[in-house]
Structures are given as structure tokens and as C-alpha cells.
Amino acid sequence: MDRTEIEKKVKQVTAKVLGVDENSITSESRFVEDLGAESVQSLELVAAFEEAFDIEMEEDAALQVKTVGKAVEFISKYLNK
């Protein structure tokens, strides 16, 4: 799976979990400040990414990821292991 596919899926999952328009999400979008994620939703996002990509992420490290672009990089590392 290439970076473009990963980014598309990250945006789809983010839009679904946070109830925002997928087209309004950019690589620079911050989950909390720009997209309105609350702490519970941050956990839901981690779980949704794990399910969508069939990976298991280190939760504390995953919760430190603040932007959509960083999430794409973070997930890429797990997929390319």
C-alpha cells in the first residue's frame, strides 16, 4: 500500500470517526485543534486505524500523533515492517 492509498484511508476513517467532511481534511489538519477530536475520540481513532489497516499500534505512541500527515507516516511504519 503506497502513501497515497494510506492517506486516503486515514482521511476516510478520520471523517467517519469525527463526523467531519473528508474533503476538509488535509495532511496538516490537527486531530484536536482543527478536527475537534476529544480524548475518547482519539482512542476511537487509534482503534479504527488499527482495524482499517489490520495492524496493532503502540497506543501511547499513537496518541502522540497530532496531525493527519503524521498519522500517515506512523501507520506507514507499521505497514512496512
Secondary structure, 3 states (H helix, E strand, C coil): CCHHHHHHHHHHHHHHHHCCCHHHCCCCCECCCCCCCCHHHHHHHHHHHHHHHCCCCCHHHHHCCCEHHHHHHHHHHHHCC
